[in-house]
């Protein structure tokens, strides 16, 4: 995650700047990634002031697991927003529910961060954009790969040092064995496998990462075409949605192949970028292989957050955006237009 200037969006040292913590309200807790915020101890940059969840059994478990104050919990989103008056709402319910969160928050002047992806359909995405513009709020989308040091390093090798030359092909693999297979909580699985609440299966769950990364690498350039081939190889488990999708995004001079799957033998988030003069392959958040025409052989490296100055905590990033310390550039990883 980086600015297109010399100052990266995710500057590690800026997380140490003392300021009044932003007030965060959590809207929905069914997404398993909610542990990132519920398990985060209140720090100098952000504090949780409210949690909205209608599933009492679920929130009771979470209150016990994370040792939360039960008085933070509300079963009415609007009542919570009016009572606790947060600076920002972070949404961890279904993707379809992101629309309702923005509809509630925007007129109150409350910023929003949603867990990836932004929306299940274009209509919702455009309406969110209109609300953000009308009420002058920020809407950010949180992708795990935005915090990867290898993501930032790849961007720099493509654009700052011209290590790989002009991009010709990008191949992105994301996914795991399947949500049921890896044991996600029932409340999460119920909407992940729902074509309305999730918008699809692996296509939405993991195809979104590749779309986000490629848009960033291409600086928002519009593709000529987008083609997707989806299949369901495990209809007994996922009868209503795809569990396998390959997306081909064609640009005038480049192609991106996004392979989103609930059928990998293990979890993976990796990316291969090939240019006119070299390539960069990110195996995970820190491991990288690269070579160009000036290299005698392939080089390997471990990329650290300190080396590339990138945030490894999305809520610290969010705090610095809300407090005006950072500006979100167009088509960057968290941006509304990506």
Kinemage of the C-alpha trace (Angstrom):
@kinemage 1
@onewidth
@group {chain A} dominant
@subgroup {mainchain}
@vectorlist {calphas} color= white
{ca unk a 1} P 0.000 0.000 0.000
{ca unk a 2} L 1.707 3.150 -1.170
{ca unk a 3} L 1.289 6.697 -2.297
{ca unk a 4} L 2.367 7.375 -5.860
{ca unk a 5} L 4.820 9.946 -4.491
{ca unk a 6} L 8.031 9.337 -2.598
{ca unk a 7} L 6.064 9.032 0.679
{ca unk a 8} L 4.408 5.627 1.035
{ca unk a 9} L 0.875 5.480 2.382
{ca unk a 10} L 1.948 2.895 4.910
{ca unk a 11} L 4.787 4.626 6.667
{ca unk a 12} L 5.847 2.490 9.608
{ca unk a 13} L 7.323 5.323 11.642
{ca unk a 14} L 4.209 7.498 11.328
{ca unk a 15} L 2.314 4.933 13.382
{ca unk a 16} L 4.264 6.189 16.377
{ca unk a 17} L 2.990 9.761 16.126
{ca unk a 18} L 0.945 10.564 19.210
{ca unk a 19} L -2.562 11.951 18.650
{ca unk a 20} L -6.074 11.591 19.976
{ca unk a 21} L -7.298 8.065 19.092
{ca unk a 22} L -10.032 7.753 16.510
{ca unk a 23} L -13.330 6.280 17.702
{ca unk a 24} L -14.175 3.061 15.851
{ca unk a 25} L -17.563 1.353 15.746
{ca unk a 26} L -17.807 -2.198 14.396
{ca unk a 27} L -20.804 -2.985 12.161
{ca unk a 28} L -21.335 -6.745 11.943
{ca unk a 29} L -19.073 -9.462 13.304
{ca unk a 30} L -19.874 -12.528 11.188
{ca unk a 31} L -16.761 -12.206 8.992
{ca unk a 32} L -13.898 -14.184 10.526
{ca unk a 33} L -11.536 -11.289 9.782
{ca unk a 34} L -13.305 -9.347 12.531
{ca unk a 35} L -10.728 -10.832 14.881
{ca unk a 36} L -8.303 -8.232 13.460
{ca unk a 37} L -10.247 -5.459 15.197
{ca unk a 38} L -11.876 -7.299 18.111
{ca unk a 39} L -8.559 -8.850 19.068
{ca unk a 40} L -6.701 -5.552 18.729
{ca unk a 41} L -6.042 -3.934 22.054
{ca unk a 42} L -7.044 -0.284 22.297
{ca unk a 43} L -4.005 1.723 21.298
{ca unk a 44} L -3.061 5.355 21.088
{ca unk a 45} L -4.359 5.581 17.512
{ca unk a 46} L -7.778 3.901 17.768
{ca unk a 47} L -10.337 2.643 20.293
{ca unk a 48} L -13.531 0.608 19.880
{ca unk a 49} L -16.565 2.518 21.144
{ca unk a 50} L -19.390 0.289 19.887
{ca unk a 51} L -20.152 -3.072 18.276
{ca unk a 52} L -23.314 -3.781 16.281
{ca unk a 53} L -24.378 -7.410 15.909
{ca unk a 54} L -27.856 -8.957 15.843
{ca unk a 55} L -26.734 -12.562 16.403
{ca unk a 56} L -26.698 -12.758 20.192
{ca unk a 57} L -25.051 -16.167 20.417
{ca unk a 58} L -22.235 -15.048 18.133
{ca unk a 59} L -21.545 -11.773 19.901
{ca unk a 60} L -21.719 -13.446 23.318
{ca unk a 61} L -18.979 -15.833 22.189
{ca unk a 62} L -16.906 -12.963 20.867
{ca unk a 63} L -17.326 -10.877 24.023
{ca unk a 64} L -16.044 -13.822 26.045
{ca unk a 65} L -13.234 -14.714 23.620
{ca unk a 66} L -11.818 -11.207 23.307
{ca unk a 67} L -12.694 -10.109 26.850
{ca unk a 68} L -14.779 -7.198 25.585
{ca unk a 69} L -16.993 -4.886 27.605
{ca unk a 70} L -20.562 -6.111 26.995
{ca unk a 71} L -21.825 -2.530 27.243
{ca unk a 72} L -20.205 -1.877 23.853
{ca unk a 73} L -22.699 -4.186 22.124
{ca unk a 74} L -25.805 -2.924 20.287
{ca unk a 75} L -28.420 -4.763 18.216
{ca unk a 76} L -29.503 -1.615 16.332
{ca unk a 77} L -27.004 0.017 13.980
{ca unk a 78} L -28.608 3.462 13.897
{ca unk a 79} L -29.028 3.563 17.665
{ca unk a 80} L -25.368 2.692 18.114
{ca unk a 81} L -24.197 5.390 15.722
{ca unk a 82} L -26.320 8.029 17.448
{ca unk a 83} L -25.226 6.956 20.907
{ca unk a 84} L -21.461 6.481 20.540
{ca unk a 85} L -20.833 8.973 17.700
{ca unk a 86} L -17.834 7.206 16.152
{ca unk a 87} L -15.379 8.768 13.732
{ca unk a 88} L -15.483 5.682 11.539
{ca unk a 89} L -17.398 2.435 11.136
{ca unk a 90} L -15.600 -0.768 10.136
{ca unk a 91} L -17.902 -3.303 8.468
{ca unk a 92} L -17.413 -7.025 9.054
{ca unk a 93} L -20.803 -8.391 8.048
{ca unk a 94} L -21.798 -9.753 4.647
{ca unk a 95} L -20.632 -7.929 1.526
{ca unk a 96} L -24.270 -7.167 0.655
{ca unk a 97} L -24.673 -5.441 4.023
{ca unk a 98} L -21.926 -2.924 3.207
{ca unk a 99} L -24.546 -0.843 1.430
{ca unk a 100} L -26.721 -0.534 4.543
{ca unk a 101} L -23.707 0.428 6.654
{ca unk a 102} L -22.796 3.263 4.280
{ca unk a 103} L -26.425 4.385 4.088
{ca unk a 104} L -26.502 4.660 7.868
{ca unk a 105} L -23.077 6.222 8.344
{ca unk a 106} L -22.779 8.698 5.469
{ca unk a 107} L -25.629 11.093 6.418
{ca unk a 108} L -24.136 11.262 9.912
{ca unk a 109} L -20.749 12.262 8.508
{ca unk a 110} L -19.137 9.017 9.681
{ca unk a 111} L -16.340 7.498 7.603
{ca unk a 112} L -16.433 3.816 6.625
{ca unk a 113} L -13.939 1.017 6.096
{ca unk a 114} L -15.329 -2.243 4.713
{ca unk a 115} L -13.683 -5.635 4.595
{ca unk a 116} L -12.945 -6.667 1.014
{ca unk a 117} L -14.498 -6.377 -1.480
{ca unk a 118} L -16.435 -3.113 -1.553
{ca unk a 119} L -19.731 -4.425 -2.908
{ca unk a 120} L -21.522 -7.372 -4.460
{ca unk a 121} L -22.678 -5.401 -7.489
{ca unk a 122} L -22.026 -2.222 -9.480
{ca unk a 123} L -25.274 -0.561 -8.372
{ca unk a 124} L -24.219 -0.714 -4.731
{ca unk a 125} L -20.695 0.474 -5.522
{ca unk a 126} L -21.960 3.506 -7.441
{ca unk a 127} L -24.463 4.377 -4.713
{ca unk a 128} L -21.730 4.198 -2.075
{ca unk a 129} L -19.575 6.510 -4.182
{ca unk a 130} L -22.479 8.953 -4.526
{ca unk a 131} L -23.078 8.947 -0.764
{ca unk a 132} L -19.383 9.455 -0.045
{ca unk a 133} L -19.288 12.447 -2.396
{ca unk a 134} L -22.544 13.936 -1.083
{ca unk a 135} L -21.660 13.717 2.601
{ca unk a 136} L -17.898 14.244 2.238
{ca unk a 137} L -16.872 10.992 3.925
{ca unk a 138} L -14.126 8.530 3.146
{ca unk a 139} L -14.894 4.928 2.210
{ca unk a 140} L -11.937 2.556 2.259
{ca unk a 141} L -11.720 -1.142 1.474
{ca unk a 142} L -9.394 -3.373 3.467
{ca unk a 143} L -7.500 -6.079 1.577
{ca unk a 144} L -4.990 -8.211 3.439
{ca unk a 145} L -2.533 -7.936 0.544
{ca unk a 146} L -2.427 -4.166 1.028
{ca unk a 147} L -0.285 -4.714 4.102
{ca unk a 148} L 2.175 -7.050 2.359
{ca unk a 149} L 5.727 -5.668 2.079
{ca unk a 150} L 6.071 -7.651 -1.153
{ca unk a 151} L 3.122 -5.778 -2.674
{ca unk a 152} L 4.813 -2.439 -2.077
{ca unk a 153} L 8.204 -3.722 -3.225
{ca unk a 154} L 6.684 -5.070 -6.440
{ca unk a 155} L 5.064 -1.735 -7.180
{ca unk a 156} L 8.391 0.030 -6.733
{ca unk a 157} L 10.263 -2.446 -8.918
{ca unk a 158} L 7.686 -1.874 -11.647
{ca unk a 159} L 7.316 1.895 -11.466
{ca unk a 160} L 10.155 3.462 -9.506
{ca unk a 161} L 13.184 1.499 -10.626
{ca unk a 162} L 11.855 0.121 -13.935
{ca unk a 163} L 13.391 -3.210 -12.900
{ca unk a 164} L 10.869 -5.250 -14.902
{ca unk a 165} L 10.146 -2.726 -17.632
{ca unk a 166} L 6.640 -2.242 -18.973
{ca unk a 167} L 4.210 -4.841 -17.631
{ca unk a 168} L 3.248 -7.571 -20.084
{ca unk a 169} L 1.687 -10.288 -17.915
{ca unk a 170} L 0.560 -10.612 -14.307
{ca unk a 171} L -0.593 -13.904 -12.771
{ca unk a 172} L -2.290 -13.800 -9.367
{ca unk a 173} L -3.313 -16.828 -7.295
{ca unk a 174} L -5.574 -16.458 -4.261
{ca unk a 175} L -7.627 -18.819 -2.162
{ca unk a 176} L -7.519 -21.942 -0.017
{ca unk a 177} L -9.084 -25.394 0.270
{ca unk a 178} L -12.553 -23.926 0.755
{ca unk a 179} L -14.251 -22.049 3.615
{ca unk a 180} L -16.032 -25.109 4.986
{ca unk a 181} L -12.919 -27.226 4.560
{ca unk a 182} L -10.766 -24.837 6.599
{ca unk a 183} L -13.419 -24.570 9.311
{ca unk a 184} L -14.693 -20.996 9.173
{ca unk a 185} L -17.462 -20.162 11.651
{ca unk a 186} L -20.998 -21.085 10.595
{ca unk a 187} L -22.182 -17.471 10.604
{ca unk a 188} L -19.485 -16.624 8.058
{ca unk a 189} L -20.038 -19.715 5.907
{ca unk a 190} L -23.786 -19.085 5.722
{ca unk a 191} L -23.330 -15.898 3.707
{ca unk a 192} L -20.076 -16.803 1.936
{ca unk a 193} L -21.983 -19.526 0.101
{ca unk a 194} L -24.970 -17.255 -0.631
{ca unk a 195} L -25.055 -15.714 -4.134
{ca unk a 196} L -26.882 -12.611 -2.889
{ca unk a 197} L -25.116 -11.890 0.393
{ca unk a 198} L -21.638 -12.609 -0.996
{ca unk a 199} L -22.329 -11.925 -4.674
{ca unk a 200} L -20.755 -15.236 -5.677
{ca unk a 201} L -18.294 -17.748 -4.302
{ca unk a 202} L -14.546 -17.900 -4.916
{ca unk a 203} L -15.006 -15.319 -7.683
{ca unk a 204} L -15.923 -12.636 -5.144
{ca unk a 205} L -14.066 -13.994 -2.122
{ca unk a 206} L -10.676 -14.221 -3.835
{ca unk a 207} L -10.997 -12.776 -7.335
{ca unk a 208} L -11.251 -9.339 -5.737
{ca unk a 209} L -7.622 -9.455 -4.574
{ca unk a 210} L -6.299 -9.765 -8.104
{ca unk a 211} L -8.560 -7.015 -9.409
{ca unk a 212} L -7.380 -4.689 -6.640
{ca unk a 213} L -3.691 -5.457 -7.159
{ca unk a 214} L -3.777 -5.177 -10.939
{ca unk a 215} L -5.665 -1.881 -10.837
{ca unk a 216} L -2.970 -0.567 -8.497
{ca unk a 217} L -0.114 -1.817 -10.673
{ca unk a 218} L -1.731 -0.330 -13.782
{ca unk a 219} L -2.447 2.995 -12.023
{ca unk a 220} L -6.148 2.749 -12.761
{ca unk a 221} L -5.846 2.143 -16.511
{ca unk a 222} L -9.103 0.828 -17.941
{ca unk a 223} L -8.888 -2.678 -19.418
{ca unk a 224} L -10.142 -3.535 -22.873
{ca unk a 225} L -12.015 -6.603 -21.658
{ca unk a 226} L -12.683 -8.782 -18.629
{ca unk a 227} L -13.541 -12.444 -19.110
{ca unk a 228} L -14.382 -14.891 -16.321
{ca unk a 229} L -14.879 -18.646 -16.405
{ca unk a 230} L -16.483 -20.047 -13.260
{ca unk a 231} L -17.229 -23.584 -12.157
{ca unk a 232} L -18.500 -25.495 -9.160
{ca unk a 233} L -16.472 -28.631 -8.546
{ca unk a 234} L -17.968 -29.312 -5.102
{ca unk a 235} L -21.735 -28.866 -5.602
{ca unk a 236} L -22.456 -30.962 -2.533
{ca unk a 237} L -20.767 -28.273 -0.432
{ca unk a 238} L -21.370 -25.126 -2.514
{ca unk a 239} L -24.551 -25.745 -4.526
{ca unk a 240} L -25.368 -22.067 -5.149
{ca unk a 241} L -21.997 -20.450 -5.906
{ca unk a 242} L -18.769 -21.082 -7.788
{ca unk a 243} L -15.758 -22.593 -6.056
{ca unk a 244} L -13.368 -22.066 -8.991
{ca unk a 245} L -12.937 -19.006 -11.224
{ca unk a 246} L -10.318 -17.797 -13.661
{ca unk a 247} L -10.485 -14.156 -14.747
{ca unk a 248} L -8.590 -12.722 -17.719
{ca unk a 249} L -8.190 -8.950 -17.772
{ca unk a 250} L -6.888 -7.666 -21.106
{ca unk a 251} L -5.176 -4.280 -21.505
{ca unk a 252} L -3.768 -2.766 -24.707
{ca unk a 253} L -0.255 -3.946 -23.813
{ca unk a 254} L -0.704 -6.333 -20.904
{ca unk a 255} L -2.731 -9.236 -19.600
{ca unk a 256} L -3.679 -10.257 -16.080
{ca unk a 257} L -4.755 -13.781 -15.151
{ca unk a 258} L -6.506 -14.032 -11.790
{ca unk a 259} L -7.017 -17.529 -10.406
{ca unk a 260} L -9.474 -17.504 -7.499
{ca unk a 261} L -10.174 -20.868 -5.939
{ca unk a 262} L -11.660 -22.765 -3.026
{ca unk a 263} L -9.825 -25.839 -4.353
{ca unk a 264} L -6.164 -25.104 -3.688
{ca unk a 265} L -4.346 -27.793 -1.662
{ca unk a 266} L -3.444 -25.056 0.854
{ca unk a 267} L -3.985 -21.348 1.397
{ca unk a 268} L -2.126 -18.988 -0.933
{ca unk a 269} L -1.861 -15.331 -1.880
{ca unk a 270} L 0.909 -14.926 -4.442
{ca unk a 271} L 1.616 -12.802 -7.496
{ca unk a 272} L 3.861 -12.988 -10.561
{ca unk a 273} L 4.653 -9.848 -12.537
{ca unk a 274} L 6.433 -10.148 -15.896
{ca unk a 275} L 7.688 -7.175 -17.871
{ca unk a 276} L 9.773 -6.455 -20.931
{ca unk a 277} L 13.045 -6.710 -19.037
{ca unk a 278} L 12.414 -8.840 -15.945
{ca unk a 279} L 10.057 -10.453 -13.485
{ca unk a 280} L 9.090 -10.261 -9.815
{ca unk a 281} L 7.407 -13.164 -8.034
{ca unk a 282} L 5.939 -12.702 -4.559
{ca unk a 283} L 5.347 -16.027 -2.852
{ca unk a 284} L 3.661 -14.469 0.187
{ca unk a 285} L 3.808 -11.299 2.253
{ca unk a 286} L 7.608 -11.276 2.613
{ca unk a 287} L 9.249 -13.817 0.255
{ca unk a 288} L 10.245 -12.558 -3.187
{ca unk a 289} L 12.128 -13.874 -6.240
{ca unk a 290} L 13.234 -11.616 -9.051
{ca unk a 291} L 15.399 -11.454 -12.144
{ca unk a 292} L 15.944 -9.092 -15.030
{ca unk a 293} L 18.198 -8.942 -18.079
{ca unk a 294} L 21.051 -7.510 -16.031
{ca unk a 295} L 20.888 -10.378 -13.503
{ca unk a 296} L 23.092 -13.428 -13.922
{ca unk a 297} L 20.617 -15.570 -12.004
{ca unk a 298} L 17.379 -15.357 -10.077
{ca unk a 299} L 17.665 -13.507 -6.784
{ca unk a 300} L 15.690 -14.214 -3.625
{ca unk a 301} L 14.887 -11.760 -0.867
{ca unk a 302} L 12.859 -11.342 2.299
{ca unk a 303} L 11.100 -7.983 2.201
{ca unk a 304} L 10.340 -6.351 5.541
{ca unk a 305} L 7.853 -3.629 6.417
{ca unk a 306} L 10.713 -1.468 7.656
{ca unk a 307} L 12.511 -1.751 4.332
{ca unk a 308} L 9.606 -0.473 2.259
{ca unk a 309} L 7.827 1.590 4.933
{ca unk a 310} L 4.403 0.003 4.725
{ca unk a 311} L 1.668 -0.326 7.318
{ca unk a 312} L 1.117 -3.834 8.615
{ca unk a 313} L -1.959 -2.739 10.596
{ca unk a 314} L -4.900 -1.461 8.510
{ca unk a 315} L -6.436 0.335 11.483
{ca unk a 316} L -3.312 2.386 12.066
{ca unk a 317} L -3.468 3.305 8.389
{ca unk a 318} L -7.162 4.143 8.771
{ca unk a 319} L -6.427 6.357 11.780
{ca unk a 320} L -3.824 8.363 9.884
{ca unk a 321} L -6.185 8.848 6.942
{ca unk a 322} L -9.067 9.980 9.157
{ca unk a 323} L -6.852 12.388 11.097
{ca unk a 324} L -5.477 13.883 7.894
{ca unk a 325} L -1.920 12.611 8.213
{ca unk a 326} L -2.237 10.668 4.984
{ca unk a 327} L -3.989 11.233 1.694
{ca unk a 328} L -5.373 8.280 -0.268
{ca unk a 329} L -4.230 8.612 -3.901
{ca unk a 330} L -6.489 7.582 -6.774
{ca unk a 331} L -6.471 3.849 -7.533
{ca unk a 332} L -4.272 2.980 -4.563
{ca unk a 333} L -5.015 -0.196 -2.669
{ca unk a 334} L -7.552 1.107 -0.126
{ca unk a 335} L -9.112 3.736 -2.409
{ca unk a 336} L -12.779 3.896 -3.328
{ca unk a 337} L -12.002 4.046 -7.046
{ca unk a 338} L -9.942 0.840 -6.985
